[in-house]
Protein backbone atom coordinates (compact mmCIF):
# COMPACT_ATOMS: atom_id res chain seq x y z
CA UNK A 1 0.00 0.00 0.00
CA UNK A 2 2.91 2.34 0.65
CA UNK A 3 4.14 1.75 -2.90
CA UNK A 4 0.64 2.35 -4.29
CA UNK A 5 0.34 5.61 -2.33
CA UNK A 6 3.79 6.77 -3.46
CA UNK A 7 2.95 5.92 -7.09
CA UNK A 8 -0.30 7.89 -6.82
CA UNK A 9 1.60 10.91 -5.45
CA UNK A 10 4.12 10.77 -8.30
CA UNK A 11 1.31 10.38 -10.84
CA UNK A 12 -0.53 13.41 -9.48
CA UNK A 13 2.62 15.54 -9.62
CA UNK A 14 3.45 14.26 -13.10
CA UNK A 15 -0.01 15.16 -14.37
CA UNK A 16 0.27 18.62 -12.82
CA UNK A 17 3.60 19.25 -14.54
CA UNK A 18 2.14 18.05 -17.84
CA UNK A 19 -0.71 20.57 -17.59
CA UNK A 20 1.64 23.34 -16.50
CA UNK A 21 3.88 22.62 -19.49
CA UNK A 22 0.92 23.52 -21.69
CA UNK A 23 0.45 26.70 -19.68
CA UNK A 24 4.11 27.50 -20.22
CA UNK A 25 3.57 27.30 -23.98
CA UNK A 26 0.90 29.99 -24.13
CA UNK A 27 2.96 32.58 -25.97
CA UNK A 28 1.86 35.70 -27.84
CA UNK A 29 1.29 35.12 -31.57
CA UNK A 30 4.38 37.09 -32.65
CA UNK A 31 6.84 34.62 -31.05
CA UNK A 32 8.71 32.62 -33.65
CA UNK A 33 7.21 29.16 -34.19
CA UNK A 34 10.54 27.36 -33.88
CA UNK A 35 11.17 28.60 -30.35
CA UNK A 36 7.97 27.28 -28.75
CA UNK A 37 9.11 23.89 -27.45
CA UNK A 38 12.46 25.17 -26.17
CA UNK A 39 10.90 28.12 -24.39
CA UNK A 40 8.18 25.94 -22.88
CA UNK A 41 10.80 23.62 -21.43
CA UNK A 42 12.82 26.52 -20.03
CA UNK A 43 9.76 28.06 -18.39
CA UNK A 44 8.72 24.81 -16.74
CA UNK A 45 12.30 23.99 -15.70
CA UNK A 46 12.79 27.41 -14.08
CA UNK A 47 9.49 27.31 -12.20
CA UNK A 48 10.00 23.71 -11.05
CA UNK A 49 13.55 24.40 -9.90
CA UNK A 50 12.39 27.37 -7.82
CA UNK A 51 9.59 25.25 -6.35
CA UNK A 52 11.90 22.42 -5.22
CA UNK A 53 11.72 23.36 -1.50
CA UNK A 54 7.92 23.23 -1.56
CA UNK A 55 7.89 20.03 -3.64
CA UNK A 56 10.28 18.32 -1.22
CA UNK A 57 8.22 19.46 1.78
CA UNK A 58 4.99 18.18 0.22
CA UNK A 59 6.64 14.84 -0.58
CA UNK A 60 8.09 14.62 2.94
CA UNK A 61 4.73 15.13 4.64
CA UNK A 62 3.08 12.77 2.15
CA UNK A 63 -0.38 14.28 2.49
CA UNK A 64 -2.94 15.37 -0.12
CA UNK A 65 -1.28 18.47 -1.57
CA UNK A 66 -0.28 16.88 -4.90
CA UNK A 67 -3.75 15.37 -5.40
CA UNK A 68 -5.47 18.70 -4.76
CA UNK A 69 -3.13 20.46 -7.20
CA UNK A 70 -3.77 17.85 -9.90
CA UNK A 71 -7.55 18.08 -9.46
CA UNK A 72 -7.52 21.88 -9.70
CA UNK A 73 -5.37 21.86 -12.84
CA UNK A 74 -7.51 19.09 -14.32
CA UNK A 75 -10.60 21.22 -13.72
CA UNK A 76 -8.91 24.15 -15.45
CA UNK A 77 -8.17 21.95 -18.47
CA UNK A 78 -11.77 20.75 -18.54
CA UNK A 79 -13.03 24.34 -18.59
CA UNK A 80 -10.64 25.20 -21.41
CA UNK A 81 -12.11 22.30 -23.39
CA UNK A 82 -15.69 23.38 -22.64
CA UNK A 83 -16.43 20.50 -20.29
CA UNK A 84 -17.81 22.51 -17.34
CA UNK A 85 -19.61 19.67 -15.55
CA UNK A 86 -16.45 17.56 -15.47
CA UNK A 87 -14.57 20.61 -14.14
CA UNK A 88 -17.13 20.98 -11.36
CA UNK A 89 -16.80 17.32 -10.42
CA UNK A 90 -13.00 17.62 -10.17
CA UNK A 91 -13.20 20.75 -8.04
CA UNK A 92 -15.80 19.03 -5.87
CA UNK A 93 -13.40 16.12 -5.31
CA UNK A 94 -10.64 18.59 -4.40
CA UNK A 95 -12.96 20.29 -1.90
CA UNK A 96 -13.82 16.94 -0.35
CA UNK A 97 -10.13 16.16 0.09
CA UNK A 98 -9.07 19.46 1.64
CA UNK A 99 -12.12 21.77 1.97
CA UNK A 100 -10.00 24.79 0.94
CA UNK A 101 -10.68 24.38 -2.83
CA UNK A 102 -14.29 25.27 -2.05
CA UNK A 103 -13.19 28.87 -2.68
CA UNK A 104 -13.32 28.01 -6.39
CA UNK A 105 -17.12 27.96 -6.12
CA UNK A 106 -16.91 31.75 -5.78
CA UNK A 107 -14.82 31.89 -8.96
CA UNK A 108 -17.23 29.70 -10.93
CA UNK A 109 -20.18 31.84 -9.87
CA UNK A 110 -18.34 35.03 -10.86
CA UNK A 111 -17.55 33.49 -14.26
CA UNK A 112 -21.26 32.53 -14.70
CA UNK A 113 -20.21 28.91 -15.17
CA UNK A 114 -23.46 27.70 -13.67
CA UNK A 115 -23.23 24.04 -14.69
CA UNK A 116 -19.71 23.75 -13.28
CA UNK A 117 -20.78 25.37 -10.00
CA UNK A 118 -23.79 23.06 -9.76
CA UNK A 119 -21.63 20.02 -10.46
CA UNK A 120 -19.22 21.07 -7.70
CA UNK A 121 -22.02 21.37 -5.14
CA UNK A 122 -23.72 18.13 -6.20
CA UNK A 123 -20.40 16.24 -6.05
CA UNK A 124 -19.62 17.47 -2.55
CA UNK A 125 -23.11 16.78 -1.21
CA UNK A 126 -23.42 13.37 -2.87
CA UNK A 127 -20.02 12.03 -1.86
CA UNK A 128 -20.19 13.50 1.64
CA UNK A 129 -23.61 12.00 2.35
CA UNK A 130 -24.36 8.91 0.27
CA UNK A 131 -21.41 6.67 1.32
CA UNK A 132 -21.95 7.64 4.97
CA UNK A 133 -25.66 6.91 4.74
CA UNK A 134 -24.98 3.52 3.19
CA UNK A 135 -22.44 2.62 5.88
CA UNK A 136 -23.92 4.18 9.03
CA UNK A 137 -27.56 5.15 8.43
CA UNK A 138 -29.24 8.51 9.03
CA UNK A 139 -28.73 8.80 12.77
CA UNK A 140 -24.98 8.11 12.94
CA UNK A 141 -24.35 10.08 9.72
CA UNK A 142 -26.03 13.12 11.25
CA UNK A 143 -24.02 12.73 14.45
CA UNK A 144 -20.72 12.40 12.59
CA UNK A 145 -21.43 15.42 10.39
CA UNK A 146 -22.32 17.48 13.44
CA UNK A 147 -18.96 16.56 14.95
CA UNK A 148 -17.22 17.57 11.71
CA UNK A 149 -19.09 20.88 11.63
CA UNK A 150 -18.27 21.71 15.26
CA UNK A 151 -14.57 21.07 14.72
CA UNK A 152 -13.94 22.44 11.23
CA UNK A 153 -16.43 25.32 10.99
CA UNK A 154 -17.18 26.23 14.58
CA UNK A 155 -14.17 25.05 16.58
CA UNK A 156 -10.51 25.92 16.91
CA UNK A 157 -9.88 25.43 13.18
CA UNK A 158 -12.39 28.12 12.22
CA UNK A 159 -11.10 30.48 14.91
CA UNK A 160 -7.59 30.37 13.57
CA UNK A 161 -6.28 27.74 15.98
CA UNK A 162 -5.68 30.25 18.78
CA UNK A 163 -6.10 27.73 21.59
CA UNK A 164 -2.71 27.79 23.38
CA UNK A 165 -3.19 24.17 24.47
CA UNK A 166 -2.94 22.89 20.88
CA UNK A 167 0.18 21.16 19.62
CA UNK A 168 2.96 23.62 18.92
CA UNK A 169 3.02 23.23 15.12
CA UNK A 170 -0.48 24.75 15.06
CA UNK A 171 0.56 27.92 16.87
CA UNK A 172 4.30 28.42 16.38
CA UNK A 173 6.21 29.80 13.36
CA UNK A 174 5.16 26.87 11.17
CA UNK A 175 1.57 28.12 10.93
CA UNK A 176 1.45 31.14 8.61
CA UNK A 177 -2.29 31.77 8.80
CA UNK A 178 -3.66 35.29 9.16
CA UNK A 179 -5.08 34.61 12.62
CA UNK A 180 -1.95 32.94 13.96
CA UNK A 181 0.47 35.54 12.59
CA UNK A 182 -1.71 38.33 13.94
CA UNK A 183 -1.88 36.61 17.34
CA UNK A 184 1.90 36.21 17.53
CA UNK A 185 2.26 39.89 16.64
CA UNK A 186 -0.33 41.30 19.06
CA UNK A 187 -1.32 38.80 21.78
CA UNK A 188 0.99 39.37 24.75
CA UNK A 189 0.18 35.99 26.35
CA UNK A 190 0.73 33.97 23.20
CA UNK A 191 3.16 31.12 23.97
CA UNK A 192 5.08 31.86 20.74
CA UNK A 193 4.72 35.63 20.60
CA UNK A 194 7.38 37.50 18.67
CA UNK A 195 9.95 39.62 20.44
CA UNK A 196 8.80 42.97 19.03
CA UNK A 197 5.01 42.96 18.98
CA UNK A 198 3.01 45.53 17.04
CA UNK A 199 0.30 46.03 19.66
CA UNK A 200 -1.81 44.36 22.32
CA UNK A 201 -4.99 42.51 21.38
CA UNK A 202 -7.09 39.93 23.17
CA UNK A 203 -7.52 36.51 21.52
CA UNK A 204 -11.15 37.26 20.63
CA UNK A 205 -10.09 40.52 19.00
CA UNK A 206 -7.40 38.67 17.05
CA UNK A 207 -10.05 36.26 15.78
CA UNK A 208 -12.41 39.03 14.69
CA UNK A 209 -9.58 40.97 13.07
CA UNK A 210 -8.42 37.84 11.22
CA UNK A 211 -11.95 37.26 9.93
CA UNK A 212 -12.07 40.88 8.78
CA UNK A 213 -8.73 40.69 6.98
CA UNK A 214 -9.61 37.39 5.33
CA UNK A 215 -13.00 38.74 4.29
CA UNK A 216 -11.39 41.86 2.86
CA UNK A 217 -8.91 39.81 0.84
CA UNK A 218 -11.73 37.64 -0.50
CA UNK A 219 -13.74 40.72 -1.50
CA UNK A 220 -10.72 42.15 -3.33
CA UNK A 221 -10.13 38.82 -5.07
CA UNK A 222 -13.77 38.55 -6.13
CA UNK A 223 -13.84 42.14 -7.34
CA UNK A 224 -10.68 41.66 -9.39
CA UNK A 225 -11.96 38.44 -10.99
CA UNK A 226 -15.53 39.49 -11.69
CA UNK A 227 -15.16 39.66 -15.48
CA UNK A 228 -17.22 37.11 -17.38
CA UNK A 229 -15.65 33.98 -18.81
CA UNK A 230 -16.07 35.17 -22.39
CA UNK A 231 -14.20 38.41 -21.68
CA UNK A 232 -10.99 36.65 -20.68
CA UNK A 233 -8.21 35.21 -22.78
CA UNK A 234 -7.02 31.72 -21.90
CA UNK A 235 -3.87 32.92 -20.14
CA UNK A 236 -5.93 35.32 -18.00
CA UNK A 237 -8.24 32.49 -16.97
CA UNK A 238 -5.21 30.48 -15.95
CA UNK A 239 -3.85 33.44 -13.99
CA UNK A 240 -7.12 33.61 -12.07
CA UNK A 241 -6.93 29.88 -11.33
CA UNK A 242 -3.41 30.41 -9.98
CA UNK A 243 -4.62 33.35 -7.87
CA UNK A 244 -7.43 31.30 -6.33
CA UNK A 245 -4.98 28.48 -5.62
CA UNK A 246 -2.93 31.01 -3.64
CA UNK A 247 -6.12 32.23 -1.94
CA UNK A 248 -6.67 28.68 -0.63
CA UNK A 249 -3.47 29.21 1.33
CA UNK A 250 -3.84 32.81 2.39
CA UNK A 251 -7.41 32.32 3.68
CA UNK A 252 -6.76 29.04 5.47
CA UNK A 253 -6.69 28.87 9.31
CA UNK A 254 -3.72 26.51 9.01
CA UNK A 255 -0.95 27.38 6.52
CA UNK A 256 1.88 24.87 6.59
CA UNK A 257 4.87 24.80 4.25
CA UNK A 258 3.76 21.67 2.41
CA UNK A 259 0.79 23.68 1.11
CA UNK A 260 3.16 26.01 -0.74
CA UNK A 261 3.24 23.55 -3.65
CA UNK A 262 -0.06 25.13 -4.70
CA UNK A 263 1.90 28.24 -5.73
CA UNK A 264 3.54 26.25 -8.57
CA UNK A 265 0.97 27.36 -11.22
CA UNK A 266 1.70 31.00 -10.38
CA UNK A 267 5.45 30.37 -10.66
CA UNK A 268 4.97 28.88 -14.13
CA UNK A 269 2.98 31.92 -15.25
CA UNK A 270 5.53 34.33 -13.78
CA UNK A 271 8.38 32.46 -15.49
CA UNK A 272 6.51 32.48 -18.80
CA UNK A 273 6.09 36.24 -18.67
CA UNK A 274 9.66 36.82 -17.50
CA UNK A 275 11.35 34.69 -20.17
CA UNK A 276 9.50 36.44 -23.00
CA UNK A 277 10.98 39.82 -22.13
CA UNK A 278 13.36 39.92 -25.07
CA UNK A 279 10.39 39.71 -27.46
CA UNK A 280 8.65 42.76 -26.06
CA UNK A 281 9.04 46.42 -26.88
CA UNK A 282 10.53 48.73 -24.25
CA UNK A 283 7.81 50.61 -22.39
CA UNK A 284 5.00 48.40 -23.70
CA UNK A 285 2.44 46.56 -21.60
CA UNK A 286 4.22 43.32 -22.34
CA UNK A 287 7.45 44.71 -20.89
CA UNK A 288 5.50 45.59 -17.75
CA UNK A 289 4.19 42.04 -17.56
CA UNK A 290 7.79 40.80 -17.85
CA UNK A 291 8.85 42.95 -14.93
CA UNK A 292 5.89 41.64 -12.92
CA UNK A 293 7.01 38.11 -13.77
CA UNK A 294 10.53 38.71 -12.48
CA UNK A 295 9.17 40.45 -9.39
CA UNK A 296 6.90 37.49 -8.63
CA UNK A 297 9.78 35.05 -8.97
CA UNK A 298 11.94 37.30 -6.80
CA UNK A 299 9.34 37.40 -4.04
CA UNK A 300 9.17 33.62 -4.10
CA UNK A 301 12.97 33.32 -3.81
CA UNK A 302 12.93 35.69 -0.83
CA UNK A 303 10.19 33.59 0.73
CA UNK A 304 12.26 30.43 0.28
CA UNK A 305 15.21 32.20 1.90
CA UNK A 306 12.95 33.16 4.82
CA UNK A 307 12.27 29.44 5.27
CA UNK A 308 15.69 29.24 6.93
CA UNK A 309 14.70 31.74 9.64
CA UNK A 310 12.22 30.83 12.38
CA UNK A 311 12.07 34.52 13.30
CA UNK A 312 11.05 35.59 9.79
CA UNK A 313 8.40 32.88 9.69
CA UNK A 314 7.13 33.85 13.14
CA UNK A 315 6.54 37.36 11.76
CA UNK A 316 4.57 35.88 8.84
CA UNK A 317 7.12 36.03 6.01
CA UNK A 318 5.33 33.38 3.98
CA UNK A 319 1.91 34.94 4.54
CA UNK A 320 3.20 38.28 3.26
CA UNK A 321 4.81 36.50 0.31
CA UNK A 322 1.53 34.77 -0.58
CA UNK A 323 -0.50 37.98 -0.45
CA UNK A 324 2.01 39.89 -2.59
CA UNK A 325 2.38 37.07 -5.15
CA UNK A 326 -1.40 36.76 -5.38
CA UNK A 327 -1.71 40.49 -5.98
CA UNK A 328 0.93 40.37 -8.72
CA UNK A 329 -0.79 37.40 -10.35
CA UNK A 330 -4.04 39.34 -10.51
CA UNK A 331 -2.15 42.34 -11.92
CA UNK A 332 -1.10 40.26 -14.93
CA UNK A 333 -4.77 39.94 -15.90
CA UNK A 334 -5.18 43.71 -16.22
CA UNK A 335 -6.77 44.95 -19.44
CA UNK A 336 -4.30 46.29 -22.00
CA UNK A 337 -4.20 50.07 -22.38
CA UNK A 338 -5.88 51.48 -25.46
CA UNK A 339 -2.57 52.25 -27.20
CA UNK A 340 -1.50 48.59 -26.91
CA UNK A 341 -4.85 47.00 -27.70
CA UNK A 342 -4.76 46.87 -31.54
CA UNK A 343 -1.54 44.89 -31.77
CA UNK A 344 -0.96 43.82 -28.18
CA UNK A 345 2.72 44.60 -28.61
CA UNK A 346 3.23 42.74 -31.94
CA UNK A 347 5.52 44.19 -34.56
CA UNK A 348 4.00 46.68 -36.99
CA UNK A 349 1.68 45.05 -39.48
CA UNK A 350 0.96 41.98 -37.37
CA UNK A 351 -2.69 41.08 -36.97
CA UNK A 352 -4.27 39.95 -33.72
CA UNK A 353 -5.86 36.50 -33.89
CA UNK A 354 -9.47 36.28 -32.75
CA UNK A 355 -9.91 35.00 -29.22
CA UNK A 356 -11.48 31.78 -30.46
CA UNK A 357 -8.39 31.04 -32.55
CA UNK A 358 -6.21 31.59 -29.49
CA UNK A 359 -8.35 29.18 -27.49
CA UNK A 360 -8.08 26.46 -30.16
CA UNK A 361 -4.32 27.00 -30.49
CA UNK A 362 -3.80 26.73 -26.72
CA UNK A 363 -5.89 23.59 -26.48
Secondary structure, DSSP 8 states (H G I E B T S, - for coil): -HHHHHHHHHHHHHHHHHHHHHHHT---TTS-GGGHHHHHHHHHHHHHHHTHHHHHHHHHHTSSHHHHHHHHHHHHHHHHTT-HHHHHHHHHHHHHHHSGGGGHHHHHHHTT-HHHHHHHHHHHHHHHHHHHHHHHHHHHHHHHHHHHHHHHTSSTTTTTS--TTS-HHHHSTT---HHHHHHHHH-TT-TT--SS-S----HHHHHHHHHHHHHHHHHHHHHHT-S-GGGS-HHHHHHHHHHHHHHHHHT-S---GGGGGGGHHHHHHHHHHHTTGGGS-TTSHHHHHHHHHHHHHHHHHHHHHHTT-HHHHHTTHHHHHHHHHHHHHHHTT----HHHHTTTT--TT-----HHHHHHHH-
